[in-house]
Amino acid sequence: MGVLSSIREDVLMARAHDPAARSNIEVFLAYSGLHAVWSYRVAHRLWTAGLWLPARLLSQFTRFLTGIEIHPGARIGRRLFIDHGMGVVIGETSEIGDDVMLYHGVTLGGKSRHGVARGEKRHPTLHDGVTVGAGAKILGPITLGAWSTVGANAVVTRDAPAKSVLLGIPATVQPARPDTIESARGLPLTDD
């Protein structure tokens, strides 16, 4: 997929998820979550090319501008939407699928106090369609199944199957209602 197609997809995803978005140009110019994701994509290319210092410097500069920290080593799929964004942290070994939505204050972090070997998985994996509410913390090398929802301020430290709802501190897993999963999947991606 080309750069322009990817940007267009991201803008349409933001429009589909944010009822306050009035136009594509507003989203393109004013949505810091998208700017952070676009910068991440450049930093990730630098990272995978072995240019670790420039990649980290770009990610830290983007953090300064947007309040969103995405480690360039993270692996992120298509159409990630970070709504409001401030305070979001995505750790180095995080893996995020397609069509994921994060609200402000979300942390995808590690929980080890000890040094870890380079390349060791320390951060969460979020499969396609996961939504993470404001202030939620997802910690450690755990996996959240596709189309799961994490409630605001939940602290998740254990795996969850697909279509789960995770609430509380520590988060408990509850099955989602099937009608909410289907309505989330049906979001239109149009130019309207």
Contacts in CASP RR format, 6 or more apart in sequence:
PFRMAT RR
TARGET T0000
AUTHOR 0000-0000-0000
METHOD contacts of the structure
MODEL  1
MGVLSSIREDVLMARAHDPAARSNIEVFLAYSGLHAVWSYRVAHRLWTAG
LWLPARLLSQFTRFLTGIEIHPGARIGRRLFIDHGMGVVIGETSEIGDDV
MLYHGVTLGGKSRHGVARGEKRHPTLHDGVTVGAGAKILGPITLGAWSTV
GANAVVTRDAPAKSVLLGIPATVQPARPDTIESARGLPLTDD
1 9 0 8 1.000
1 78 0 8 1.000
6 41 0 8 1.000
6 78 0 8 1.000
7 28 0 8 1.000
7 38 0 8 1.000
9 78 0 8 1.000
9 79 0 8 1.000
9 189 0 8 1.000
10 34 0 8 1.000
10 37 0 8 1.000
10 38 0 8 1.000
10 79 0 8 1.000
10 80 0 8 1.000
10 81 0 8 1.000
11 24 0 8 1.000
11 27 0 8 1.000
11 28 0 8 1.000
11 34 0 8 1.000
12 24 0 8 1.000
12 189 0 8 1.000
12 190 0 8 1.000
12 191 0 8 1.000
13 79 0 8 1.000
13 81 0 8 1.000
13 99 0 8 1.000
13 189 0 8 1.000
14 21 0 8 1.000
14 27 0 8 1.000
14 31 0 8 1.000
14 34 0 8 1.000
14 81 0 8 1.000
14 83 0 8 1.000
15 21 0 8 1.000
15 24 0 8 1.000
15 27 0 8 1.000
15 192 0 8 1.000
16 187 0 8 1.000
16 188 0 8 1.000
16 189 0 8 1.000
16 190 0 8 1.000
17 81 0 8 1.000
17 83 0 8 1.000
17 101 0 8 1.000
17 187 0 8 1.000
18 27 0 8 1.000
18 81 0 8 1.000
18 83 0 8 1.000
21 27 0 8 1.000
21 31 0 8 1.000
24 191 0 8 1.000
27 34 0 8 1.000
28 34 0 8 1.000
32 65 0 8 1.000
32 66 0 8 1.000
32 67 0 8 1.000
32 68 0 8 1.000
32 82 0 8 1.000
32 85 0 8 1.000
32 86 0 8 1.000
33 66 0 8 1.000
33 68 0 8 1.000
33 81 0 8 1.000
33 82 0 8 1.000
33 83 0 8 1.000
33 85 0 8 1.000
33 88 0 8 1.000
34 81 0 8 1.000
34 82 0 8 1.000
35 62 0 8 1.000
35 65 0 8 1.000
35 66 0 8 1.000
36 62 0 8 1.000
36 66 0 8 1.000
36 67 0 8 1.000
36 68 0 8 1.000
36 70 0 8 1.000
36 82 0 8 1.000
36 85 0 8 1.000
36 88 0 8 1.000
37 70 0 8 1.000
37 76 0 8 1.000
37 80 0 8 1.000
37 82 0 8 1.000
39 58 0 8 1.000
39 59 0 8 1.000
39 61 0 8 1.000
39 62 0 8 1.000
39 66 0 8 1.000
39 70 0 8 1.000
40 59 0 8 1.000
40 62 0 8 1.000
40 70 0 8 1.000
40 72 0 8 1.000
40 74 0 8 1.000
40 76 0 8 1.000
41 76 0 8 1.000
42 58 0 8 1.000
43 55 0 8 1.000
43 56 0 8 1.000
43 58 0 8 1.000
43 59 0 8 1.000
43 62 0 8 1.000
43 70 0 8 1.000
43 72 0 8 1.000
44 55 0 8 1.000
44 72 0 8 1.000
44 73 0 8 1.000
44 74 0 8 1.000
44 75 0 8 1.000
44 76 0 8 1.000
46 52 0 8 1.000
46 54 0 8 1.000
46 55 0 8 1.000
46 58 0 8 1.000
46 72 0 8 1.000
47 55 0 8 1.000
47 72 0 8 1.000
47 73 0 8 1.000
48 73 0 8 1.000
52 72 0 8 1.000
55 72 0 8 1.000
55 73 0 8 1.000
56 72 0 8 1.000
58 72 0 8 1.000
59 69 0 8 1.000
59 70 0 8 1.000
59 71 0 8 1.000
59 72 0 8 1.000
60 69 0 8 1.000
62 68 0 8 1.000
62 70 0 8 1.000
63 69 0 8 1.000
66 85 0 8 1.000
66 86 0 8 1.000
67 85 0 8 1.000
67 86 0 8 1.000
67 87 0 8 1.000
67 88 0 8 1.000
68 82 0 8 1.000
68 85 0 8 1.000
68 86 0 8 1.000
68 87 0 8 1.000
68 88 0 8 1.000
69 87 0 8 1.000
69 88 0 8 1.000
69 89 0 8 1.000
69 90 0 8 1.000
69 91 0 8 1.000
70 76 0 8 1.000
70 88 0 8 1.000
70 90 0 8 1.000
70 91 0 8 1.000
71 90 0 8 1.000
71 91 0 8 1.000
71 92 0 8 1.000
71 94 0 8 1.000
73 91 0 8 1.000
73 92 0 8 1.000
73 93 0 8 1.000
74 90 0 8 1.000
74 91 0 8 1.000
74 92 0 8 1.000
74 93 0 8 1.000
74 94 0 8 1.000
74 95 0 8 1.000
74 96 0 8 1.000
74 108 0 8 1.000
74 123 0 8 1.000
75 94 0 8 1.000
75 95 0 8 1.000
75 96 0 8 1.000
76 90 0 8 1.000
76 94 0 8 1.000
76 95 0 8 1.000
76 96 0 8 1.000
76 97 0 8 1.000
77 96 0 8 1.000
77 97 0 8 1.000
77 98 0 8 1.000
77 100 0 8 1.000
78 97 0 8 1.000
78 98 0 8 1.000
78 99 0 8 1.000
79 98 0 8 1.000
79 99 0 8 1.000
79 100 0 8 1.000
80 96 0 8 1.000
80 97 0 8 1.000
80 100 0 8 1.000
80 101 0 8 1.000
80 102 0 8 1.000
81 100 0 8 1.000
81 101 0 8 1.000
81 102 0 8 1.000
82 88 0 8 1.000
82 101 0 8 1.000
82 102 0 8 1.000
82 103 0 8 1.000
83 101 0 8 1.000
83 102 0 8 1.000
83 103 0 8 1.000
83 104 0 8 1.000
84 103 0 8 1.000
84 104 0 8 1.000
84 134 0 8 1.000
85 102 0 8 1.000
85 103 0 8 1.000
85 104 0 8 1.000
85 105 0 8 1.000
86 104 0 8 1.000
86 105 0 8 1.000
87 104 0 8 1.000
87 105 0 8 1.000
87 106 0 8 1.000
88 102 0 8 1.000
88 104 0 8 1.000
88 105 0 8 1.000
88 106 0 8 1.000
88 107 0 8 1.000
89 105 0 8 1.000
89 106 0 8 1.000
89 107 0 8 1.000
89 108 0 8 1.000
89 109 0 8 1.000
90 96 0 8 1.000
90 108 0 8 1.000
90 109 0 8 1.000
90 123 0 8 1.000
91 108 0 8 1.000
91 109 0 8 1.000
91 110 0 8 1.000
91 122 0 8 1.000
91 123 0 8 1.000
92 122 0 8 1.000
92 123 0 8 1.000
93 119 0 8 1.000
93 120 0 8 1.000
93 121 0 8 1.000
93 122 0 8 1.000
93 123 0 8 1.000
93 141 0 8 1.000
94 108 0 8 1.000
94 109 0 8 1.000
94 123 0 8 1.000
94 124 0 8 1.000
94 125 0 8 1.000
94 126 0 8 1.000
95 123 0 8 1.000
95 124 0 8 1.000
95 125 0 8 1.000
95 126 0 8 1.000
96 108 0 8 1.000
96 125 0 8 1.000
96 126 0 8 1.000
96 130 0 8 1.000
97 126 0 8 1.000
97 127 0 8 1.000
97 128 0 8 1.000
97 129 0 8 1.000
97 130 0 8 1.000
98 128 0 8 1.000
98 129 0 8 1.000
99 128 0 8 1.000
99 129 0 8 1.000
100 126 0 8 1.000
100 128 0 8 1.000
100 129 0 8 1.000
100 130 0 8 1.000
100 131 0 8 1.000
100 132 0 8 1.000
101 129 0 8 1.000
101 130 0 8 1.000
101 131 0 8 1.000
101 132 0 8 1.000
102 132 0 8 1.000
102 133 0 8 1.000
103 132 0 8 1.000
103 133 0 8 1.000
103 134 0 8 1.000
103 135 0 8 1.000
103 136 0 8 1.000
103 152 0 8 1.000
104 134 0 8 1.000
104 135 0 8 1.000
105 134 0 8 1.000
105 135 0 8 1.000
105 136 0 8 1.000
106 132 0 8 1.000
106 133 0 8 1.000
106 134 0 8 1.000
106 135 0 8 1.000
106 136 0 8 1.000
106 137 0 8 1.000
106 138 0 8 1.000
107 135 0 8 1.000
107 136 0 8 1.000
107 137 0 8 1.000
107 138 0 8 1.000
107 139 0 8 1.000
108 123 0 8 1.000
108 124 0 8 1.000
108 126 0 8 1.000
108 138 0 8 1.000
109 122 0 8 1.000
109 123 0 8 1.000
109 124 0 8 1.000
109 137 0 8 1.000
109 138 0 8 1.000
109 139 0 8 1.000
109 140 0 8 1.000
110 122 0 8 1.000
110 123 0 8 1.000
110 139 0 8 1.000
110 140 0 8 1.000
110 141 0 8 1.000
111 139 0 8 1.000
111 140 0 8 1.000
111 157 0 8 1.000
112 122 0 8 1.000
112 140 0 8 1.000
116 122 0 8 1.000
121 141 0 8 1.000
122 140 0 8 1.000
122 141 0 8 1.000
123 140 0 8 1.000
123 141 0 8 1.000
124 138 0 8 1.000
124 139 0 8 1.000
124 140 0 8 1.000
124 141 0 8 1.000
124 142 0 8 1.000
124 143 0 8 1.000
124 144 0 8 1.000
124 156 0 8 1.000
125 141 0 8 1.000
125 142 0 8 1.000
125 143 0 8 1.000
125 144 0 8 1.000
126 132 0 8 1.000
126 138 0 8 1.000
126 144 0 8 1.000
126 145 0 8 1.000
127 143 0 8 1.000
127 144 0 8 1.000
127 145 0 8 1.000
127 146 0 8 1.000
127 147 0 8 1.000
127 148 0 8 1.000
127 162 0 8 1.000
128 146 0 8 1.000
128 147 0 8 1.000
129 146 0 8 1.000
129 147 0 8 1.000
129 148 0 8 1.000
129 184 0 8 1.000
130 144 0 8 1.000
130 145 0 8 1.000
130 146 0 8 1.000
130 147 0 8 1.000
130 148 0 8 1.000
130 149 0 8 1.000
130 150 0 8 1.000
131 148 0 8 1.000
131 149 0 8 1.000
131 150 0 8 1.000
131 184 0 8 1.000
132 138 0 8 1.000
132 149 0 8 1.000
132 150 0 8 1.000
132 151 0 8 1.000
133 149 0 8 1.000
133 150 0 8 1.000
133 151 0 8 1.000
133 152 0 8 1.000
133 153 0 8 1.000
133 154 0 8 1.000
134 152 0 8 1.000
134 153 0 8 1.000
135 152 0 8 1.000
135 153 0 8 1.000
136 150 0 8 1.000
136 151 0 8 1.000
136 152 0 8 1.000
136 153 0 8 1.000
136 154 0 8 1.000
136 155 0 8 1.000
136 156 0 8 1.000
137 154 0 8 1.000
137 155 0 8 1.000
137 156 0 8 1.000
138 144 0 8 1.000
138 150 0 8 1.000
138 156 0 8 1.000
139 155 0 8 1.000
139 156 0 8 1.000
139 157 0 8 1.000
140 157 0 8 1.000
142 156 0 8 1.000
142 157 0 8 1.000
142 158 0 8 1.000
142 159 0 8 1.000
142 160 0 8 1.000
143 159 0 8 1.000
143 160 0 8 1.000
144 150 0 8 1.000
144 156 0 8 1.000
144 159 0 8 1.000
144 160 0 8 1.000
144 164 0 8 1.000
144 166 0 8 1.000
145 160 0 8 1.000
145 161 0 8 1.000
145 162 0 8 1.000
145 163 0 8 1.000
145 164 0 8 1.000
146 162 0 8 1.000
146 163 0 8 1.000
147 162 0 8 1.000
147 163 0 8 1.000
147 176 0 8 1.000
147 181 0 8 1.000
147 184 0 8 1.000
147 185 0 8 1.000
148 160 0 8 1.000
148 161 0 8 1.000
148 162 0 8 1.000
148 163 0 8 1.000
148 164 0 8 1.000
148 165 0 8 1.000
148 166 0 8 1.000
148 176 0 8 1.000
149 164 0 8 1.000
149 165 0 8 1.000
149 166 0 8 1.000
149 176 0 8 1.000
149 180 0 8 1.000
150 156 0 8 1.000
150 166 0 8 1.000
150 171 0 8 1.000
151 165 0 8 1.000
151 166 0 8 1.000
151 167 0 8 1.000
151 168 0 8 1.000
151 171 0 8 1.000
153 168 0 8 1.000
153 169 0 8 1.000
154 166 0 8 1.000
154 167 0 8 1.000
154 168 0 8 1.000
154 169 0 8 1.000
154 171 0 8 1.000
155 168 0 8 1.000
155 169 0 8 1.000
155 170 0 8 1.000
155 171 0 8 1.000
156 166 0 8 1.000
156 170 0 8 1.000
156 171 0 8 1.000
157 170 0 8 1.000
157 171 0 8 1.000
158 170 0 8 1.000
158 171 0 8 1.000
158 173 0 8 1.000
160 166 0 8 1.000
160 171 0 8 1.000
160 173 0 8 1.000
161 173 0 8 1.000
163 175 0 8 1.000
163 176 0 8 1.000
163 178 0 8 1.000
163 181 0 8 1.000
164 173 0 8 1.000
164 174 0 8 1.000
164 175 0 8 1.000
164 176 0 8 1.000
165 173 0 8 1.000
165 174 0 8 1.000
165 175 0 8 1.000
165 176 0 8 1.000
166 172 0 8 1.000
166 173 0 8 1.000
166 174 0 8 1.000
167 174 0 8 1.000
END
